[in-house]
Amino acid sequence: MDPNNHTPLRAVALVCTLSPSPAPSSSQLLAEQTMAALAEHGVTGKTIRIADHDVKTGVKTDLGDGDAWPEIRDTILGCDILVLSTPIWLGHPSSIAQRVMERLNADISETDDEGRMLTYGKVAAVCVVGNEDGAHKVSADLFQGLNDVGFSLAPNAVTYWVGEAMQGTDYQDLDKTPEKTAGTTATLAANTAHLARRLKAAPFPAS
């Protein structure tokens, strides 16, 4: 952590595994490792596994009748950093990740007093796990969507691990974190925290 910069930052990681707790999850593991890396840069926060909550399908900020999204949305808006962690399914982000993006899309019409989206000044990052190649494609999908709904992206804003094709080893099954994945996670954390602090100090101009 930069000793000359003590601006506190908050982060939330949304884990988009299809499996509710307490099932083990590679997406959960990589998200937790990313949050630990962010903590080294003075970032605090928590991890939310979306499958544990009744996040309804739709494109509104509140779909009523027990919808868990409004509380999760409040957490996101109270943070400086959003981490989105997803497995690869059929070459795409999980259906839960897509649902999160659809719910975030409802905020496009919400603005502050200066006409900026409420997500302006917030920084996003992505974690991807899977058993075959596709991490670049999945991160590209999520990057575009996150940028559309107002989040900023630092350089190297994705960390990922993909296993050998047509094999059954998951990230959570590894004896230790691969050096390259650990290094990529560290870079994501450093760059994301750096950008979040800069945007906190110098907000985007009014729209």
C-alpha positions as CSV (number, residue, x, y, z in Angstrom):
1,M,0.0,0.0,0.0
2,D,1.2,3.5,-0.8
3,P,2.2,5.0,2.5
4,N,1.4,8.5,1.2
5,N,-2.1,7.6,0.3
6,H,-4.5,6.5,3.1
7,T,-7.8,7.2,1.4
8,P,-10.1,4.5,2.6
9,L,-11.8,2.4,0.0
10,R,-14.7,-0.1,0.1
11,A,-15.3,-3.0,-2.3
12,V,-17.9,-5.7,-2.8
13,A,-17.4,-8.9,-4.7
14,L,-20.5,-10.5,-6.3
15,V,-19.9,-14.2,-6.8
16,C,-21.9,-15.5,-9.7
17,T,-21.5,-19.3,-9.3
18,L,-24.6,-21.3,-9.9
19,S,-24.2,-23.1,-6.6
20,P,-25.6,-21.7,-3.4
21,S,-23.7,-22.0,-0.1
22,P,-22.3,-24.1,1.4
23,A,-21.2,-25.8,-1.9
24,P,-17.5,-25.2,-2.7
25,S,-17.0,-22.7,-5.5
26,S,-13.9,-21.8,-7.5
27,S,-15.5,-18.4,-8.3
28,Q,-15.9,-17.8,-4.6
29,L,-12.2,-18.8,-4.0
30,L,-10.8,-16.4,-6.6
31,A,-13.1,-13.6,-5.4
32,E,-11.9,-14.0,-1.9
33,Q,-8.2,-14.1,-3.1
34,T,-8.9,-10.8,-5.0
35,M,-10.5,-9.2,-1.9
36,A,-7.4,-10.3,0.1
37,A,-5.2,-8.7,-2.5
38,L,-7.2,-5.5,-2.4
39,A,-6.9,-5.4,1.4
40,E,-3.1,-5.0,0.9
41,H,-4.0,-1.6,-0.7
42,G,-6.2,-0.5,2.2
43,V,-9.5,-1.7,0.7
44,T,-12.1,-3.3,3.0
45,G,-15.4,-5.0,2.0
46,K,-17.3,-8.2,1.7
47,T,-18.2,-11.0,-0.7
48,I,-21.8,-11.8,-1.7
49,R,-22.8,-15.1,-3.3
50,I,-25.7,-14.1,-5.5
51,A,-27.2,-17.7,-5.5
52,D,-27.8,-17.4,-1.8
53,H,-30.2,-14.5,-2.4
54,D,-33.5,-14.1,-4.2
55,V,-32.3,-11.7,-7.0
56,K,-35.2,-11.7,-9.3
57,T,-35.0,-11.6,-13.1
58,G,-35.7,-8.2,-14.7
59,V,-34.4,-4.8,-15.5
60,K,-35.6,-2.7,-12.6
61,T,-33.9,-1.5,-9.5
62,D,-36.6,-3.1,-7.3
63,L,-38.9,-5.9,-8.4
64,G,-40.7,-6.1,-5.1
65,D,-42.1,-9.3,-3.4
66,G,-38.9,-10.3,-1.5
67,D,-36.4,-9.1,-4.3
68,A,-32.9,-9.2,-2.7
69,W,-31.4,-6.8,-5.3
70,P,-32.3,-3.5,-3.7
71,E,-30.1,-4.3,-0.7
72,I,-27.3,-5.6,-2.9
73,R,-27.6,-2.5,-5.0
74,D,-27.3,-0.3,-2.0
75,T,-24.1,-2.1,-1.1
76,I,-22.7,-1.6,-4.6
77,L,-23.5,2.1,-4.5
78,G,-21.9,2.4,-1.1
79,C,-18.6,1.0,-2.4
80,D,-15.8,2.3,-4.6
81,I,-15.0,-1.0,-6.3
82,L,-17.2,-3.8,-7.7
83,V,-15.6,-7.2,-8.3
84,L,-17.6,-9.5,-10.5
85,S,-16.6,-13.2,-10.3
86,T,-18.0,-15.8,-12.7
87,P,-17.5,-19.3,-14.0
88,I,-17.4,-20.0,-17.7
89,W,-20.5,-21.8,-18.9
90,L,-20.8,-22.8,-22.6
91,G,-18.3,-20.1,-23.4
92,H,-20.2,-17.3,-21.6
93,P,-20.5,-15.7,-18.2
94,S,-22.9,-17.6,-16.0
95,S,-26.6,-16.9,-16.2
96,I,-26.4,-15.3,-12.7
97,A,-23.6,-13.0,-13.9
98,Q,-25.9,-12.0,-16.8
99,R,-28.8,-11.4,-14.4
100,V,-26.5,-9.1,-12.3
101,M,-25.7,-7.2,-15.4
102,E,-29.3,-6.9,-16.3
103,R,-30.2,-5.5,-12.9
104,L,-27.3,-3.1,-13.1
105,N,-28.6,-1.9,-16.4
106,A,-31.7,-0.4,-14.6
107,D,-29.4,2.3,-13.2
108,I,-28.5,3.8,-16.6
109,S,-31.4,6.3,-16.1
110,E,-30.5,7.1,-12.5
111,T,-28.2,10.2,-12.2
112,D,-26.8,12.5,-9.5
113,D,-27.4,16.3,-9.3
114,E,-24.8,16.9,-12.0
115,G,-26.3,14.4,-14.5
116,R,-23.7,11.6,-13.9
117,M,-24.7,8.0,-13.6
118,L,-24.6,6.9,-9.9
119,T,-21.8,4.4,-10.9
120,Y,-19.5,7.1,-12.3
121,G,-16.3,7.2,-10.3
122,K,-16.7,3.5,-9.3
123,V,-14.2,1.0,-10.6
124,A,-15.0,-2.6,-11.6
125,A,-12.8,-5.7,-12.0
126,V,-13.6,-9.3,-13.1
127,C,-12.6,-12.8,-12.0
128,V,-13.1,-15.7,-14.3
129,V,-12.7,-19.5,-13.7
130,G,-13.3,-22.5,-16.0
131,N,-12.1,-25.7,-17.3
132,E,-11.5,-24.6,-20.9
133,D,-10.3,-21.5,-22.6
134,G,-12.7,-18.6,-22.8
135,A,-11.6,-16.2,-20.0
136,H,-10.7,-13.4,-22.5
137,K,-14.1,-13.7,-24.2
138,V,-16.0,-13.7,-20.9
139,S,-14.1,-10.8,-19.5
140,A,-14.6,-8.9,-22.8
141,D,-18.4,-9.5,-22.4
142,L,-18.4,-8.2,-18.8
143,F,-16.0,-5.3,-19.5
144,Q,-18.3,-3.9,-22.2
145,G,-21.4,-4.3,-20.0
146,L,-19.8,-2.8,-16.9
147,N,-18.5,0.2,-18.9
148,D,-22.0,0.7,-20.4
149,V,-23.5,1.0,-17.0
150,G,-20.9,3.6,-15.8
151,F,-18.0,1.7,-14.2
152,S,-14.4,2.5,-15.0
153,L,-11.8,-0.2,-15.7
154,A,-8.1,-0.1,-14.8
155,P,-5.5,-1.8,-16.9
156,N,-5.4,-5.6,-16.5
157,A,-8.8,-5.5,-14.7
158,V,-9.3,-9.3,-14.9
159,T,-7.7,-12.3,-13.1
160,Y,-8.5,-15.8,-14.2
161,W,-7.6,-19.4,-14.3
162,V,-8.7,-22.0,-16.9
163,G,-7.8,-25.6,-16.8
164,E,-6.9,-28.1,-19.5
165,A,-9.6,-28.7,-22.1
166,M,-11.9,-31.7,-21.5
167,Q,-10.5,-32.4,-18.1
168,G,-12.3,-32.2,-14.7
169,T,-9.9,-30.2,-12.5
170,D,-11.4,-27.1,-10.9
171,Y,-9.4,-24.1,-9.6
172,Q,-10.5,-25.0,-6.0
173,D,-8.9,-28.5,-6.5
174,L,-5.4,-27.1,-7.0
175,D,-2.8,-27.7,-4.3
176,K,-1.7,-24.1,-4.5
177,T,-2.5,-21.0,-6.5
178,P,-0.6,-20.9,-9.7
179,E,2.1,-18.2,-9.7
180,K,0.8,-16.5,-12.8
181,T,-2.8,-16.3,-11.5
182,A,-1.5,-14.9,-8.1
183,G,0.6,-12.3,-9.9
184,T,-2.4,-11.3,-12.1
185,T,-4.6,-11.0,-9.1
186,A,-2.0,-8.7,-7.4
187,T,-1.8,-6.5,-10.5
188,L,-5.6,-6.3,-10.7
189,A,-5.8,-5.2,-7.0
190,A,-3.0,-2.6,-7.3
191,N,-4.3,-1.0,-10.5
192,T,-8.0,-1.1,-9.4
193,A,-7.3,0.5,-6.0
194,H,-5.1,3.1,-7.6
195,L,-7.7,4.1,-10.1
196,A,-10.5,4.1,-7.5
197,R,-8.4,6.5,-5.3
198,R,-7.7,8.8,-8.3
199,L,-11.4,9.0,-9.2
200,K,-12.4,9.6,-5.6
201,A,-10.0,12.6,-5.5
202,A,-11.0,13.9,-9.0
203,P,-14.5,13.0,-10.0
204,F,-15.6,12.9,-13.6
205,P,-17.1,16.1,-15.0
206,A,-20.8,16.9,-15.0
207,S,-22.7,15.4,-17.9
